Amino acid sequence: MLLFCPQIYYIHAIRRFILTQQPVHTAEILTILKELLHPDDRFLFTNTSEQLVFEKFSFSKGTIHSNFNELNNRITIVKKGVVGVSHRMHALVNWSHFYTEGDLVFNLEIHEDLNRMETKWHVLEDTVMYSIDTNVPDAHPLKKLMVAFKLQRSLLCSYQYQHYIKEHGLDRHEYSVKWIREHSKIAAALPRKELANFLGISNSSLKSFLKEALADA
């Protein structure tokens, strides 16, 4: 059974229609958005969340994007699916990270004019995202909330890459086995050479780590 709330609007990115009834999963999305904000700014969300307009984006498995223009100036959440981010170095594809269900996606990662490493976004599974546009007029009732979202978006982009660097400094064996167990579908979708490069291990180590990680699967 679906629960409905008439205040929050949805716009489908392709069919461009507005749904005036809110699907039950919206509570999950609203929680993620609220937690993105600094605690001192969360009152802005509590007071205005019913005015948010969500747009739905669908991406088909196997498609590759050199940018996500659709997500410019937005806060976007993965509802379902997997998107991987790759970079090319010395003729080898290097995967830096993956977005899965519940993750926030930011288009601020690589500016198109500065994309010298051929950064691409790979849709590894059929993916659905919900997004809100943070660009609103100064007189808009959500202006203060959107300014707060923009600030946290920029800070989190920086934090995310610091997190990736920290993770790569951990013990390769423990980290790799744990990552493969938690992301078995992604591991299965990547060529072995690219997976080993992503994990920072040799091909021979990958073979043994895969066996260990999937032994109890």
Summary of the structure (lengths in Angstrom):
residues: 217
radius of gyration: 19.1
end to end distance: 33.0
largest distance: 59.7
contacts: 595
relative contact order: 0.14
helix: 42%
strand: 23%
